[in-house]
C-alpha cells in the first residue's frame, strides 16, 4: 500500500511530476540509517565500512533490475545532468577519431544540448542537431542520413519532458550501432513510468534520475554497457569503476535503489494504466467543456502515461495557472524578465507562437487521485472562462 505523503496534505493539487516527484516516505525510511548509524566509508576495510558497502551494492542491483542491466554497469552520479555530461563528454574525449562527430536532436534536454555546445566550443566537436516532426519524433531515416565515418555518439532521449512523446529508441539505437557508434539515451522521464530494457533497446549508455523517480534530488545513475569506453569527468580515488571519483553518497544511492525497486513493483502491478486513465479523464473533461478549443500537443498514443500537454484557444498558459492557485503545474513557456517566450520544444514541432504560449503541461504521478482530476479540471475551466 502506498503511504500518504505529508508534503501533499492541504496544498494545491500537484500536477507537476515531470518537474520533480515527491520523495516517497518509504525511500526516506530506507536512506535515514545511512545518514546516522551507518556512517562508514564503503571503501574502508574494517567493519564500519561493511554495511555501507553492502548497501551500495544492493542499490546498484536495484537500479540495474529496473532497466535490465547488470549491477557492475551502473555508475552513480550526482544528478541526471552529470550522467548526461559523463556520457557525452566521456565518449568524445575517449574517442580516437580526429574531430569526433556527435548527433542529437533539437528537443533534447538542456543537459544534453548545452554539453554538445560545450563540446563544439571547447573541443572542436562537430554536432548535428536533428529536426523532429509534428509529434516531436526523430525519423530513423533522418538519423541514418546524418551518420558519418566520424560519428562517435548519438544521444536521443526516451521521452520528452514536456509532451511525453516516446522516441523509437530501439530502432534509432540499431541504426547507430550498426554504423559503429555509441548510443546514449536520457531516460530521466521514462524510467519507472514505462517498462524499459537496455538490452532490448540496444543502448550503450542510459541516464536515470532520482528526483523523477520519487527519490531525492542530487542522485542519478548512468548505465554504461560493458566494454563502452568513457573518459571520466572527475579524477581521484577510482570509485564507481573509475568513472566517478569521490566517496560515494551511500544514503542517496540507497534512496535511488529503493525508488527503483518500488518503481519495478508498480510497473508489474499496472500502475501506468491507472495513471493513464486519470490523465485521459482530465483531457476529456477539458475537451468536453470547451469543444473545439482544446488541442493536444504531441502524439495521442506513443507518449508517457502520465503526461498531458494541451493548449486552449484564446488563453495563455501562465495566465491560466496564475488564475488557478489551487493547481501546481507547468506551462509551455519560459519567463525572462517578465516576458514569456514559447517553448523551444513546441516551436520545433511546428506549433505557432500563440498555441505554444497557451500550452499547459499537466503531469500526474503516484499520489494523483480522481479527486485531484476533478479539482484541476474545475480550476482550469473556471480560469479559462475568465480569459
Residue, then its C-alpha position, 0 to 999 in steps of 0.5 A: x500500500x502506498x503511504x500518504x505523503x505529508x508534503x501533499x496534505x492541504x496544498x494545491x493539487x500537484x500536477x507537476x511530476x515531470x518537474x520533480x516527484x515527491x520523495x516517497x516516505x518509504x525511500x526516506x525510511x530506507x536512506x535515514x540509517x545511512x545518514x546516522x548509524x551507518x556512517x562508514x566509508x564503503x571503501x574502508x576495510x574494517x567493519x564500519x565500512x561493511x554495511x555501507x558497502x553492502x548497501x551500495x551494492x544492493x542499490x546498484x542491483x536495484x537500479x540495474x533490475x529496473x532497466x535490465x542491466x547488470x549491477x557492475x554497469x551502473x555508475x552513480x552520479x550526482x544528478x541526471x545532468x552529470x550522467x548526461x555530461x559523463x556520457x557525452x563528454x566521456x565518449x568524445x574525449x575517449x574517442x580516437x577519431x580526429x574531430x569526433x562527430x556527435x548527433x542529437x536532436x533539437x528537443x533534447x534536454x538542456x543537459x544534453x544540448x548545452x554539453x554538445x555546445x560545450x563540446x563544439x566550443x571547447x573541443x572542436x566537436x562537430x554536432x548535428x542537431x536533428x529536426x523532429x516532426x509534428x509529434x516531436x519524433x526523430x525519423x530513423x531515416x533522418x538519423x541514418x542520413x546524418x551518420x558519418x565515418x566520424x560519428x562517435x555518439x548519438x544521444x536521443x532521449x526516451x521521452x520528452x519532458x514536456x509532451x511525453x512523446x516516446x522516441x523509437x529508441x530501439x530502432x534509432x539505437x540499431x541504426x547507430x550501432x550498426x554504423x559503429x557508434x555509441x548510443x546514449x539515451x536520457x531516460x530521466x522521464x521514462x524510467x519507472x513510468x514505462x517498462x524499459x530494457x537496455x538490452x532490448x533497446x540496444x543502448x550503450x549508455x542510459x541516464x536515470x534520475x532520482x528526483x523523477x523517480x520519487x527519490x531525492x534530488x542530487x542522485x542519478x545513475x548512468x548505465x554504461x554497457x560493458x566494454x563502452x569506453x568513457x573518459x571520466x569527468x572527475x579524477x581521484x580515488x577510482x570509485x564507481x569503476x573509475x568513472x566517478x571519483x569521490x566517496x560515494x553518497x551511500x544514503x542517496x544511492x540507497x534512496x535511488x535503489x529503493x525508488x527503483x525497486x518500488x518503481x519495478x513493483x508498480x510497473x508489474x502491478x499496472x500502475x501506468x494504466x491507472x495513471x493513464x486513465x486519470x490523465x485521459x479523464x482530465x483531457x476529456x473533461x477539458x475537451x468536453x467543456x470547451x469543444x473545439x478549443x482544446x488541442x493536444x500537443x504531441x502524439x495521442x498514443x506513443x507518449x508517457x502515461x502520465x503526461x498531458x500537454x494541451x493548449x486552449x484557444x484564446x488563453x495563455x498558459x501562465x495566465x491560466x495557472x496564475x488564475x488557478x492557485x489551487x493547481x501546481x503545474x507547468x506551462x509551455x513557456x519560459x519567463x525572462x524578465x517578465x516576458x514569456x517566450x514559447x517553448x523551444x520544444x513546441x516551436x520545433x514541432x511546428x506549433x505557432x507562437x500563440x498555441x505554444x504560449x497557451x500550452x499547459x503541461x499537466x503531469x500526474x504521478x503516484x499520489x494523483x487521485x480522481x479527486x485531484x482530476x476533478x479539482x484541476x479540471x474545475x480550476x482550469x475551466x473556471x480560469x479559462x472562462x475568465x480569459 
